[in-house]
Amino acid sequence: MMQEEQGGATFLDGLISLQARRRTREQTQPIIDMCCSPMCMRNTVLTVGSALLILTTLLIGISLTTNDNGVPLISNFTQVTPLWVLDSVDSAKLATHIQALSSDLMEGRAPGSRGEALAVQYISSHFAQSGILPFPLLPTPSSSNSSSNSSSSEQTANSSSSSNNNDDNSSNSEDNNTTTPPIKLNHTDTTPPVNPYLHSVPLICRSVLSSPPPFIRFSQNNGGSSSDGDLVLNYGDNFTATSDLLDEQQTIEKAKMIFVGYGIQAPEYNWDDYKNVNVSGCFVVCFVNEPSSPSDAFLGDQTLSYYGRWTYKVEKARELGALGLILIHTTSTAGYGWSVVKSSFGEGEQLSLPLNSNNSLHFQGWIDEAAAEYLVYPSPLSSWFSAAESRDFQPIELNTTISTQITYSVRNNVTGTNVMGYLGPAPGTASSIILIAHHDHLGIRGASPDEMKIYNGAVDNASGVASLLVIANVLAAIFAKSNYVTSADLQPLPFVKTIIFMTVTAEESNLLGSSYFASNPPCTQPVCNAVAAINFDGMNVWGMTEDIVGVGQGLSKLMDTLFYMSAQEESMQVESDPRGGFGHLYRSDQLSLIRKGVPSLSIKTGSTFINQSNPGYSVAVGSEYVSKYYHQPEDDYYSWFDMEGMKQQIRVAIRLAYRIAILEEYSPSLDGDFKVPLTV
């Protein structure tokens, strides 16, 4: 049995001075009581080893100068992060978090589900116990969206509860000088208390019903009415489907189909697969990924640009007014097999945010390679690939029409949840750094009720959330000490930037939680004045490495420099993404922040494993994970997980985040070679 964690007050007693302790306890203790109550945490397990972080001496000397290119000189920037703090990163605690978050009790943490509700209570309770503060409430905005109105009502109720306790607040005048008012929860109310760490995300959920059987029919235009030669595709086995519409019954009869190569319009590369062809009222058919030649096209060096992501194809087809979109799957172009497409898009609910567009795709989905071969017959599919490699490619109107009949179950009142807290200046009053991980996974799904399985998502992404919780604990300890130590020799530099800790919902459904935050931040300033972000998604559970990867390198020279320094202090080299051709930059939540101009890195596993003589070990590990575990029920916690590699990544991230938090001079920008659209 796992040990219970000590109470929040006991934890804080060992962390801060009497004055700071009284202020922090008043802000966090009611939240701890609420988050850890039997009512909220029934049916789950809170298992975190207790920790008393006693900080050692911080010897800091900073002289930040730059070269002619504006990049800080490493030799002129010395900053020793306390080794005792770094050594407090504990393998057992990481394993405990991963086990708890990926247990069957969490039911796969699908957005809006009971499992997600348990997961966000787990996360927010640990935020509170670490001393992470919830965001102050903003004035209630007016909104026509029903989900937003519901969220606003909760915020208003909580604000009223605080105002009813003004007498309690005024009893400690010294505490009223804090940047964030103490959180007051009205425990006399019969309604469940509002957890101030939780932020609602309105979602629309669609699932394909099995009756009547959904189908796609490809029909040859042979001038007759005979259905001989038609191909009927089976849902899940040969195609997936979703829609922008809210209609439950959707039928399309013999729509025209146009093959548009890779479906890319990139004027900066003199590339246009659509060639001004009017696709309104038609289905467009295209490959995922992007052309591998000519050499001057796109980013080169086998690095995928955003033009290659399937999400771009959807956005472009929608922009051009297409009726529907068919994505052709091959393992080589997608980077994963059909089993991943089926589990991700062909089972369970498909999620979206409320669409703010005049154009709607009536149908969007994938087809397998065998179905695509039918469309190009009698030529092989390779002939389409060859044609699509050229700038001179011309769209091909197919001699085949498409008919579909899909019945959906549509729920437009679903709420996912982001969890947010902060350290340092109140959000919006200073620039900020965002530390982010997604807590959602695929939930419970299967092709039929008898085939339902839990997709626990241990690596993806209980490991990232576990990392964030441990980092929050460490940085909270540093922050507390900077507030109360008076000796110049002992006091660390105060945080001049807000550190925002955030776990987000619906990443697996095209980054919806982070996208909603980026467009609707709980601050008065865009993206809460963020100047940098670090993302944790799919951490290293395979062992220590000599190197580390920061997906997003090259977007900001200054952030790259600080990342290199932080890695070097852990005796690690920074390497480029060994799987850059799979577009990792565009497949996790850092993209939502990059699109808002925030330089962002996603911490990934290096390729040179320590004590591994086999030079192909890294490739073998990556291939096995993608083929056996990625988006499969097998992504569970295993006893063979090696936390030492994850500890390396966390220590580098702590050094990087702390540097950014104390530097007033840090003013990054997207100054790298980012020749892809932030929006379509």
C-alpha positions as CSV (number, residue, x, y, z in Angstrom):
1,M,0.0,0.0,0.0
2,M,1.3,3.5,-0.9
3,Q,1.9,5.9,1.9
4,E,-0.5,8.8,2.5
5,E,0.8,12.3,2.1
6,Q,1.1,14.5,5.2
7,G,-1.5,17.3,5.6
8,G,-1.0,20.5,3.7
9,A,-0.4,22.6,6.8
10,T,2.4,20.3,8.0
11,F,4.0,20.4,4.6
12,L,3.9,24.2,4.6
13,D,5.3,24.4,8.2
14,G,8.6,23.1,7.0
15,L,8.7,25.3,4.0
16,I,8.2,29.0,4.9
17,S,8.4,31.5,7.7
18,L,5.7,32.3,10.2
19,Q,4.4,35.3,8.3
20,A,4.5,33.7,4.8
21,R,3.1,30.5,6.3
22,R,0.1,32.2,7.7
23,R,-0.6,33.9,4.4
24,T,-0.1,30.9,2.2
25,R,-2.1,28.6,4.5
26,E,-5.1,30.9,4.5
27,Q,-5.0,30.9,0.7
28,T,-4.5,27.2,0.2
29,Q,-5.8,25.2,3.2
30,P,-9.5,25.6,2.3
31,I,-8.6,24.4,-1.2
32,I,-6.7,21.4,0.2
33,D,-9.6,20.6,2.4
34,M,-12.0,20.8,-0.6
35,C,-9.8,19.0,-3.1
36,C,-8.9,16.1,-0.7
37,S,-12.3,15.7,0.9
38,P,-13.9,12.2,0.7
39,M,-16.7,13.6,-1.4
40,C,-14.4,14.9,-4.1
41,M,-11.8,12.1,-4.0
42,R,-14.1,9.0,-3.5
43,N,-13.2,6.2,-5.9
44,T,-9.7,7.5,-6.5
45,V,-6.3,7.2,-4.9
46,L,-4.1,10.1,-3.8
47,T,-0.7,8.7,-3.4
48,V,2.2,11.0,-3.1
49,G,5.2,10.5,-0.8
50,S,5.5,13.3,1.8
51,A,8.4,15.8,1.2
52,L,9.9,18.5,3.3
53,L,12.1,20.7,1.0
54,I,14.9,22.4,3.0
55,L,16.8,24.6,0.7
56,T,20.6,25.0,0.7
57,T,22.6,28.1,-0.1
58,L,22.0,29.8,-3.5
59,L,25.1,31.5,-4.8
60,I,24.0,33.6,-7.7
61,G,26.0,35.8,-10.0
62,I,24.4,37.2,-13.1
63,S,25.9,39.3,-15.8
64,L,23.8,39.0,-18.9
65,T,25.4,40.4,-22.0
66,T,24.9,39.5,-25.6
67,N,26.8,39.1,-28.8
68,D,26.2,41.0,-32.0
69,N,23.2,38.7,-32.8
70,G,21.5,39.5,-29.4
71,V,22.2,36.0,-28.0
72,P,23.4,35.9,-24.4
73,L,27.0,34.7,-24.0
74,I,27.1,31.5,-21.9
75,S,30.4,32.5,-20.3
76,N,28.9,35.6,-18.9
77,F,25.9,34.0,-17.3
78,T,26.6,31.9,-14.2
79,Q,23.7,30.7,-12.1
80,V,23.9,27.7,-9.8
81,T,20.6,26.1,-9.1
82,P,20.8,24.5,-5.6
83,L,21.8,20.9,-5.9
84,W,19.7,19.9,-2.9
85,V,16.6,21.1,-4.6
86,L,17.5,19.3,-7.8
87,D,18.3,16.1,-5.8
88,S,14.9,16.3,-4.3
89,V,13.4,15.1,-7.7
90,D,12.4,11.7,-6.6
91,S,11.9,8.6,-8.7
92,A,9.4,7.1,-6.3
93,K,7.2,10.2,-6.4
94,L,7.3,10.2,-10.2
95,A,6.3,6.5,-10.3
96,T,3.5,7.1,-7.8
97,H,2.0,10.0,-9.8
98,I,2.2,7.9,-13.1
99,Q,0.6,4.9,-11.4
100,A,-2.2,7.0,-9.9
101,L,-3.0,8.9,-13.1
102,S,-2.9,5.9,-15.3
103,S,-4.8,3.6,-13.0
104,D,-8.1,2.0,-14.2
105,L,-9.8,4.3,-11.6
106,M,-9.1,7.2,-13.9
107,E,-10.9,5.5,-16.7
108,G,-8.5,6.8,-19.4
109,R,-9.1,10.5,-18.5
110,A,-11.3,11.3,-21.5
111,P,-12.4,15.0,-21.6
112,G,-15.6,15.7,-19.8
113,S,-15.7,12.2,-18.3
114,R,-15.8,11.0,-14.7
115,G,-12.2,9.9,-15.1
116,E,-11.1,13.4,-16.0
117,A,-13.0,14.8,-13.0
118,L,-11.0,12.5,-10.8
119,A,-7.7,13.4,-12.5
120,V,-8.2,17.1,-12.2
121,Q,-9.0,16.8,-8.5
122,Y,-5.8,14.8,-8.1
123,I,-3.8,17.4,-9.9
124,S,-5.3,20.5,-8.2
125,S,-4.9,19.0,-4.8
126,H,-1.2,18.6,-5.4
127,F,-1.0,22.1,-6.7
128,A,-2.6,23.3,-3.4
129,Q,-0.3,21.2,-1.3
130,S,2.8,22.5,-3.0
131,G,1.7,26.1,-2.5
132,I,0.7,26.8,-6.1
133,L,-2.0,29.5,-6.0
134,P,-5.2,29.5,-8.1
135,F,-5.8,32.3,-10.6
136,P,-7.8,35.3,-9.3
137,L,-11.3,35.4,-10.7
138,L,-12.0,37.8,-13.6
139,P,-15.2,39.9,-13.9
140,T,-17.9,37.7,-15.5
141,P,-17.8,38.2,-19.3
142,S,-21.0,38.2,-21.3
143,S,-21.3,35.3,-23.7
144,S,-23.9,33.7,-25.8
145,N,-22.3,30.3,-25.5
146,S,-24.2,28.1,-23.0
147,S,-21.0,26.5,-21.7
148,S,-19.4,29.9,-21.1
149,N,-22.5,31.1,-19.3
150,S,-22.4,28.1,-17.0
151,S,-18.7,28.8,-16.2
152,S,-19.4,32.4,-15.7
153,S,-22.2,31.6,-13.3
154,E,-19.8,29.5,-11.2
155,Q,-17.3,32.3,-11.2
156,T,-20.0,34.8,-10.1
157,A,-21.1,32.5,-7.3
158,N,-17.6,32.1,-6.0
159,S,-17.0,35.9,-6.1
160,S,-20.2,36.4,-4.1
161,S,-19.0,33.9,-1.6
162,S,-15.8,35.8,-1.2
163,S,-17.6,39.1,-0.7
164,N,-19.7,37.6,2.0
165,N,-16.6,36.9,4.0
166,N,-15.0,40.4,3.9
167,D,-15.1,40.6,7.7
168,D,-12.8,37.5,7.9
169,N,-10.5,39.0,5.3
170,S,-10.1,42.3,7.2
171,S,-9.1,40.6,10.4
172,N,-5.6,40.2,9.1
173,S,-4.6,43.5,7.5
174,E,-1.1,42.3,6.7
175,D,-2.5,39.5,4.6
176,N,-4.6,41.9,2.6
177,N,-1.4,43.2,0.9
178,T,-0.9,39.9,-1.0
179,T,-1.2,40.0,-4.7
180,T,-4.0,37.4,-4.7
181,P,-6.9,37.6,-2.2
182,P,-7.3,34.6,0.1
183,I,-9.6,32.0,-1.3
184,K,-12.8,31.7,0.7
185,L,-15.0,28.7,0.1
186,N,-18.6,28.7,1.4
187,H,-18.9,25.4,3.1
188,T,-22.3,26.2,4.5
189,D,-23.7,26.1,0.9
190,T,-25.5,22.9,-0.1
191,T,-24.0,23.0,-3.6
192,P,-20.5,21.5,-4.2
193,P,-17.7,24.0,-3.7
194,V,-16.1,25.5,-6.7
195,N,-12.5,24.4,-7.2
196,P,-10.7,27.6,-8.1
197,Y,-7.9,25.7,-10.0
198,L,-10.3,24.4,-12.5
199,H,-11.2,26.2,-15.8
200,S,-14.0,25.0,-18.1
201,V,-13.5,24.3,-21.8
202,P,-16.7,24.1,-23.8
203,L,-16.6,21.0,-26.1
204,I,-18.8,19.4,-28.8
205,C,-18.7,15.6,-28.8
206,R,-19.8,13.4,-31.7
207,S,-19.8,9.7,-31.9
208,V,-20.8,7.5,-34.9
209,L,-23.7,5.2,-34.1
210,S,-23.6,1.6,-35.3
211,S,-27.2,1.5,-36.3
212,P,-28.0,2.1,-39.0
213,P,-24.6,0.9,-40.2
214,P,-22.4,3.8,-41.3
215,F,-20.9,3.5,-44.7
216,I,-19.0,5.2,-47.5
217,R,-19.8,4.0,-51.1
218,F,-17.4,4.8,-54.0
219,S,-19.2,4.6,-57.3
220,Q,-17.7,4.6,-60.8
221,N,-19.1,7.2,-63.2
222,N,-19.9,4.6,-65.9
223,G,-23.0,6.3,-67.2
224,G,-25.4,3.7,-65.9
225,S,-27.3,3.0,-62.7
226,S,-25.6,-0.3,-62.0
227,S,-23.8,-0.6,-58.7
228,D,-21.5,-3.2,-60.1
229,G,-18.0,-2.3,-59.2
230,D,-19.0,0.0,-56.3
231,L,-16.8,-0.2,-53.2
232,V,-18.5,0.0,-49.8
233,L,-16.2,0.8,-46.9
234,N,-16.8,-0.4,-43.3
235,Y,-16.5,2.1,-40.5
236,G,-13.4,1.6,-38.4
237,D,-11.9,-1.1,-40.6
238,N,-11.6,1.1,-43.7
239,F,-12.6,4.6,-42.8
240,T,-13.3,7.1,-40.0
241,A,-15.7,10.0,-39.9
242,T,-16.7,13.2,-38.1
243,S,-18.3,16.4,-39.1
244,D,-18.4,20.2,-38.3
245,L,-22.2,20.0,-38.3
246,L,-24.5,19.4,-35.4
247,D,-26.9,17.3,-37.4
248,E,-27.4,13.8,-36.2
249,Q,-28.3,12.3,-39.5
250,Q,-26.1,13.1,-42.4
251,T,-26.5,11.7,-45.9
252,I,-24.5,12.7,-49.0
253,E,-25.3,11.3,-52.5
254,K,-22.8,10.9,-55.2
255,A,-20.6,14.0,-54.5
256,K,-17.8,14.8,-56.9
257,M,-14.2,14.0,-55.7
258,I,-11.0,15.9,-56.5
259,F,-7.5,14.6,-55.7
260,V,-5.4,17.6,-54.6
261,G,-2.0,15.9,-53.9
262,Y,-0.8,16.9,-50.5
263,G,-3.5,19.6,-50.2
264,I,-1.0,22.4,-49.6
265,Q,-1.0,26.1,-50.5
266,A,2.3,27.6,-49.6
267,P,3.0,30.8,-51.5
268,E,6.4,31.4,-49.8
269,Y,7.5,28.1,-51.4
270,N,5.8,28.7,-54.7
271,W,3.6,25.7,-54.0
272,D,-0.1,25.3,-54.7
273,D,-1.8,21.9,-55.0
274,Y,-5.2,23.4,-55.6
275,K,-4.3,25.5,-58.6
276,N,-7.4,27.7,-58.2
277,V,-9.7,24.8,-58.8
278,N,-13.1,25.4,-57.3
279,V,-13.7,22.7,-54.7
280,S,-17.0,24.1,-53.3
281,G,-19.5,21.3,-53.0
282,C,-16.9,18.7,-53.7
283,F,-14.9,16.2,-51.6
284,V,-11.2,16.8,-51.7
285,V,-8.9,13.8,-51.3
286,C,-5.2,14.2,-50.3
287,F,-2.2,12.6,-48.7
288,V,-1.0,13.6,-45.2
289,N,2.6,14.7,-44.8
290,E,4.3,16.8,-47.5
291,P,6.4,16.3,-50.7
292,S,9.9,15.1,-50.1
293,S,11.3,16.9,-53.1
294,P,12.4,19.3,-54.5
295,S,15.1,20.1,-52.0
296,D,14.2,23.8,-51.7
297,A,10.6,23.0,-50.8
298,F,9.4,23.4,-47.2
299,L,11.9,23.0,-44.3
300,G,14.1,20.3,-45.8
301,D,16.4,18.0,-43.7
302,Q,13.5,15.6,-43.3
303,T,11.8,18.0,-40.9
304,L,8.1,18.2,-41.3
305,S,6.4,21.6,-41.5
306,Y,2.9,22.4,-40.4
307,Y,1.8,22.1,-44.1
308,G,2.3,18.3,-43.6
309,R,0.0,17.9,-40.6
310,W,-3.4,16.4,-41.2
311,T,-4.9,19.3,-39.2
312,Y,-3.6,21.8,-41.8
313,K,-5.4,19.8,-44.5
314,V,-8.6,20.1,-42.6
315,E,-8.2,23.8,-42.1
316,K,-7.4,24.5,-45.7
317,A,-10.3,22.4,-47.1
318,R,-12.6,24.1,-44.8
319,E,-11.3,27.6,-45.8
320,L,-11.8,26.8,-49.5
321,G,-15.4,25.7,-49.0
322,A,-15.1,22.0,-49.7
323,L,-18.1,19.8,-48.8
324,G,-15.9,17.1,-47.4
325,L,-12.3,15.9,-46.9
326,I,-10.8,12.4,-47.3
327,L,-7.3,11.8,-45.9
328,I,-5.4,8.9,-47.3
329,H,-3.5,6.9,-44.7
330,T,-0.3,5.1,-45.3
331,T,2.0,4.1,-42.4
332,S,5.0,5.9,-44.1
333,T,3.2,9.2,-44.5
334,A,1.4,9.3,-41.2
335,G,4.2,7.8,-39.0
336,Y,1.8,5.3,-37.4
337,G,-0.3,2.4,-38.5
338,W,-4.0,2.1,-39.2
339,S,-4.6,0.9,-35.6
340,V,-3.7,4.3,-34.3
341,V,-6.1,6.0,-36.7
342,K,-8.8,3.5,-35.7
343,S,-8.4,4.0,-32.0
344,S,-8.0,7.8,-32.2
345,F,-10.6,8.7,-34.8
346,G,-12.7,5.5,-35.4
347,E,-13.7,4.7,-31.8
348,G,-15.2,6.7,-29.1
349,E,-16.3,10.4,-29.2
350,Q,-14.6,13.0,-31.5
351,L,-14.3,16.4,-29.9
352,S,-14.2,19.9,-31.2
353,L,-14.5,23.5,-30.0
354,P,-17.6,25.5,-31.1
355,L,-16.7,26.4,-34.7
356,N,-16.2,30.1,-35.5
357,S,-16.3,29.8,-39.3
358,N,-18.7,30.4,-42.1
359,N,-17.5,27.3,-43.8
360,S,-18.2,23.8,-42.4
361,L,-17.0,20.5,-43.6
362,H,-20.0,18.1,-43.8
363,F,-17.6,15.2,-43.6
364,Q,-14.0,14.7,-42.7
365,G,-12.2,11.4,-42.2
366,W,-9.5,8.9,-43.1
367,I,-9.5,6.0,-45.5
368,D,-7.0,3.1,-45.5
369,E,-4.5,2.4,-48.2
370,A,-6.6,-0.4,-49.8
371,A,-9.6,2.0,-50.3
372,A,-7.2,4.6,-51.8
373,E,-6.0,2.0,-54.3
374,Y,-9.6,1.6,-55.6
375,L,-9.8,5.4,-56.3
376,V,-6.6,5.4,-58.5
377,Y,-7.3,2.0,-60.2
378,P,-6.1,0.8,-62.7
379,S,-3.0,2.8,-61.9
380,P,-1.1,2.1,-58.6
381,L,-1.2,4.5,-55.7
382,S,2.5,5.2,-56.3
383,S,1.5,7.1,-59.4
384,W,-0.4,9.6,-57.3
385,F,2.6,10.0,-55.0
386,S,4.9,10.6,-58.0
387,A,2.6,13.3,-59.5
388,A,2.1,15.0,-56.1
389,E,5.9,15.5,-55.6
390,S,6.0,18.2,-58.3
391,R,5.2,21.9,-58.1
392,D,3.5,21.4,-61.5
393,F,1.0,18.9,-60.0
394,Q,-2.6,19.5,-61.3
395,P,-5.7,18.5,-59.3
396,I,-7.4,15.4,-60.7
397,E,-11.1,15.2,-60.9
398,L,-11.9,11.5,-60.2
399,N,-14.1,9.3,-62.2
400,T,-15.6,8.2,-58.9
401,T,-18.3,9.7,-56.7
402,I,-18.8,9.3,-53.0
403,S,-22.0,8.7,-51.0
404,T,-22.1,8.6,-47.3
405,Q,-24.7,7.8,-44.6
406,I,-23.6,8.5,-41.1
407,T,-25.7,8.8,-37.9
408,Y,-24.1,10.7,-35.1
409,S,-24.8,11.1,-31.4
410,V,-24.1,14.8,-30.8
411,R,-23.6,16.4,-27.4
412,N,-22.9,20.1,-27.5
413,N,-23.0,20.8,-23.7
414,V,-19.9,18.9,-22.7
415,T,-17.3,20.6,-20.5
416,G,-13.6,19.6,-20.4
417,T,-11.3,21.0,-17.7
418,N,-8.0,22.8,-17.7
419,V,-6.1,23.0,-14.3
420,M,-4.2,26.2,-13.7
421,G,-2.2,27.8,-10.9
422,Y,0.8,30.1,-10.5
423,L,3.7,31.3,-8.5
424,G,5.2,34.8,-8.4
425,P,3.5,38.1,-9.5
426,A,-0.2,37.8,-10.0
427,P,-1.1,36.7,-13.6
428,G,-1.3,39.6,-16.0
429,T,0.8,42.0,-13.8
430,A,4.1,40.8,-15.2
431,S,5.4,38.7,-18.1
432,S,5.1,34.9,-17.5
433,I,6.4,31.5,-18.4
434,I,4.0,28.6,-18.9
435,L,4.8,25.1,-17.9
436,I,2.2,22.8,-19.6
437,A,1.2,19.2,-19.9
438,H,-2.0,17.5,-21.1
439,H,-3.8,15.3,-18.7
440,D,-6.3,13.8,-21.1
441,H,-6.1,10.5,-22.9
442,L,-8.6,8.4,-24.9
443,G,-10.8,7.1,-22.1
444,I,-12.8,3.9,-22.6
445,R,-13.5,2.9,-26.2
446,G,-14.0,0.0,-28.5
447,A,-15.7,-1.1,-31.7
448,S,-18.6,-2.6,-29.7
449,P,-19.8,-2.8,-26.1
450,D,-18.1,-6.2,-25.8
451,E,-14.7,-4.8,-27.0
452,M,-14.5,-1.8,-24.6
453,K,-11.0,-1.2,-23.1
454,I,-9.5,1.5,-21.0
455,Y,-6.8,3.5,-22.7
456,N,-4.8,4.5,-19.6
457,G,-2.1,6.6,-21.3
458,A,0.8,6.1,-18.9
459,V,3.5,7.5,-21.1
460,D,1.0,9.6,-23.0
461,N,0.6,11.6,-20.8
462,A,0.6,10.6,-17.2
463,S,4.4,10.9,-17.4
464,G,4.1,14.6,-18.5
465,V,1.7,15.5,-15.7
466,A,3.9,13.7,-13.1
467,S,6.8,15.7,-14.3
468,L,4.9,19.0,-14.0
469,L,3.7,18.1,-10.4
470,V,7.2,17.4,-9.3
471,I,8.6,20.6,-10.9
472,A,5.8,22.7,-9.3
473,N,6.8,21.3,-5.9
474,V,10.4,22.2,-6.4
475,L,9.8,25.7,-7.8
476,A,7.3,26.5,-5.0
477,A,10.0,25.7,-2.5
478,I,12.4,28.1,-4.2
479,F,9.7,30.8,-4.4
480,A,8.8,30.4,-0.8
481,K,12.4,30.8,0.3
482,S,13.0,33.9,-1.9
483,N,10.0,35.5,0.0
484,Y,11.2,35.1,3.5
485,V,15.0,34.7,3.7
486,T,16.6,38.0,4.6
487,S,20.3,37.1,4.3
488,A,21.7,38.2,1.0
489,D,24.0,35.2,1.0
490,L,21.0,32.8,1.3
491,Q,18.2,34.4,-0.5
492,P,17.5,33.3,-4.1
493,L,16.6,36.0,-6.6
494,P,12.8,36.6,-6.5
495,F,10.6,35.6,-9.5
496,V,10.1,38.7,-11.6
497,K,7.9,36.6,-13.9
498,T,4.8,34.7,-13.2
499,I,5.2,30.9,-13.5
500,I,2.0,29.4,-14.7
501,F,1.4,25.7,-14.2
502,M,-1.2,24.2,-16.4
503,T,-2.5,20.8,-17.3
504,V,-5.0,20.9,-20.2
505,T,-7.8,18.8,-21.6
506,A,-8.5,17.4,-25.1
507,E,-4.9,17.5,-26.4
508,E,-5.6,14.2,-28.1
509,S,-8.4,15.9,-30.0
510,N,-6.3,18.4,-31.8
511,L,-5.0,20.5,-28.9
512,L,-8.4,21.8,-27.9
513,G,-7.7,22.6,-24.3
514,S,-4.5,24.6,-25.0
515,S,-6.1,26.3,-28.0
516,Y,-9.0,27.4,-25.9
517,F,-6.7,28.8,-23.2
518,A,-4.6,30.6,-25.9
519,S,-7.7,32.4,-27.2
520,N,-9.5,32.8,-23.9
521,P,-6.9,33.2,-21.2
522,P,-8.1,33.9,-17.6
523,C,-6.1,37.1,-17.6
524,T,-6.7,40.6,-19.0
525,Q,-3.6,40.3,-21.3
526,P,-3.2,38.0,-24.3
527,V,-1.8,34.6,-23.3
528,C,-1.3,36.0,-19.8
529,N,1.8,38.0,-21.1
530,A,3.6,34.7,-21.7
531,V,7.2,35.1,-23.1
532,A,8.1,31.4,-23.0
533,A,6.6,28.0,-22.5
534,I,7.9,24.5,-21.7
535,N,5.7,21.5,-22.7
536,F,5.9,18.0,-21.1
537,D,4.4,15.2,-23.3
538,G,5.6,11.6,-23.4
539,M,8.6,11.6,-21.1
540,N,11.6,9.3,-21.0
541,V,10.8,6.1,-19.1
542,W,13.6,4.1,-20.8
543,G,16.7,5.3,-18.9
544,M,19.4,7.9,-18.8
545,T,20.7,9.5,-22.0
546,E,23.7,11.6,-22.9
547,D,21.5,14.0,-24.8
548,I,18.1,15.8,-24.6
549,V,15.7,17.1,-27.3
550,G,13.8,20.4,-27.2
551,V,11.2,20.3,-29.9
552,G,10.9,23.9,-31.0
553,Q,14.6,24.7,-31.1
554,G,15.4,27.3,-33.7
555,L,12.3,29.5,-32.9
556,S,14.1,31.8,-30.4
557,K,17.8,32.2,-30.1
558,L,17.6,33.4,-26.5
559,M,15.5,30.5,-25.4
560,D,17.7,28.1,-27.2
561,T,20.8,29.5,-25.4
562,L,19.2,29.1,-22.0
563,F,18.1,25.6,-22.9
564,Y,21.7,24.7,-24.0
565,M,23.1,26.1,-20.7
566,S,20.6,24.2,-18.6
567,A,21.4,20.9,-20.4
568,Q,25.1,21.5,-20.1
569,E,24.8,21.9,-16.4
570,E,23.3,18.4,-16.3
571,S,26.2,17.1,-18.5
572,M,23.8,16.6,-21.4
573,Q,24.1,17.6,-25.0
574,V,21.2,19.2,-26.9
575,E,20.3,17.3,-30.1
576,S,17.8,17.9,-32.8
577,D,14.6,15.9,-32.9
578,P,15.6,12.4,-34.4
579,R,12.0,12.0,-35.6
580,G,11.6,15.5,-36.9
581,G,9.9,14.1,-40.0
582,F,6.9,13.2,-37.9
583,G,6.1,16.8,-37.1
584,H,6.3,16.7,-33.3
585,L,6.4,20.5,-33.2
586,Y,2.7,20.5,-34.4
587,R,1.4,17.5,-32.5
588,S,1.3,18.8,-28.9
589,D,0.2,21.8,-26.9
590,Q,3.3,24.0,-27.6
591,L,1.8,24.7,-31.0
592,S,-1.2,26.5,-29.5
593,L,1.2,28.9,-27.8
594,I,3.6,29.3,-30.7
595,R,0.7,30.4,-32.8
596,K,0.2,33.2,-30.4
597,G,3.9,34.2,-30.7
598,V,5.2,32.5,-27.6
599,P,8.6,30.7,-28.0
600,S,8.0,27.2,-26.7
601,L,10.0,24.0,-26.2
602,S,8.7,20.5,-25.7
603,I,11.1,18.3,-23.7
604,K,11.7,15.0,-25.5
605,T,14.0,12.0,-25.2
606,G,17.5,12.0,-26.5
607,S,18.9,9.2,-28.7
608,T,22.1,8.2,-27.0
609,F,21.2,6.0,-24.1
610,I,23.8,5.5,-21.3
611,N,25.0,1.9,-20.8
612,Q,23.5,0.8,-24.1
613,S,26.1,-0.6,-26.5
614,N,23.6,-1.3,-29.2
615,P,23.7,1.8,-31.5
616,G,20.2,1.0,-32.8
617,Y,18.6,0.9,-29.3
618,S,17.0,4.3,-29.5
619,V,15.4,3.6,-32.9
620,A,14.2,0.2,-31.6
621,V,12.6,1.7,-28.5
622,G,10.9,4.4,-30.5
623,S,9.5,2.0,-33.1
624,E,8.3,-0.4,-30.4
625,Y,6.5,2.4,-28.6
626,V,4.7,3.7,-31.7
627,S,3.7,0.2,-32.9
628,K,2.7,-1.4,-29.6
629,Y,1.8,1.2,-27.1
630,Y,1.0,4.6,-28.7
631,H,-2.8,5.2,-28.4
632,Q,-3.3,1.6,-27.5
633,P,-4.7,0.0,-24.3
634,E,-1.1,-1.3,-23.7
635,D,0.1,2.2,-22.7
636,D,0.0,1.2,-19.0
637,Y,2.5,1.6,-16.1
638,Y,5.1,-1.1,-16.1
639,S,7.6,-2.2,-13.4
640,W,10.4,-1.8,-16.0
641,F,9.9,2.0,-16.3
642,D,13.2,3.7,-15.5
643,M,12.6,7.1,-14.0
644,E,16.3,8.2,-14.1
645,G,15.9,9.5,-17.7
646,M,12.8,11.4,-16.7
647,K,14.7,12.9,-13.7
648,Q,17.3,14.2,-16.1
649,Q,14.6,15.9,-18.2
650,I,13.0,17.4,-15.1
651,R,16.3,18.8,-13.8
652,V,17.0,20.5,-17.1
653,A,13.5,22.0,-17.1
654,I,13.8,23.3,-13.6
655,R,17.0,25.0,-14.4
656,L,15.5,26.5,-17.6
657,A,12.3,27.7,-15.9
658,Y,14.1,29.2,-12.9
659,R,16.5,31.1,-15.2
660,I,13.6,32.6,-17.2
661,A,11.6,33.4,-14.0
662,I,14.4,35.6,-12.5
663,L,15.6,37.4,-15.6
664,E,14.1,40.8,-16.2
665,E,16.1,41.1,-19.4
666,Y,14.4,38.1,-21.0
667,S,12.4,39.4,-24.0
668,P,12.2,36.6,-26.5
669,S,10.5,36.5,-29.9
670,L,9.9,34.0,-32.6
671,D,13.1,35.0,-34.4
672,G,13.9,31.6,-35.9
673,D,13.3,30.1,-39.3
674,F,9.6,29.4,-38.8
675,K,8.4,29.4,-42.4
676,V,5.0,27.8,-41.8
677,P,1.6,29.5,-41.2
678,L,0.6,30.3,-37.7
679,T,-2.9,30.3,-39.1
680,V,-4.4,29.4,-42.4
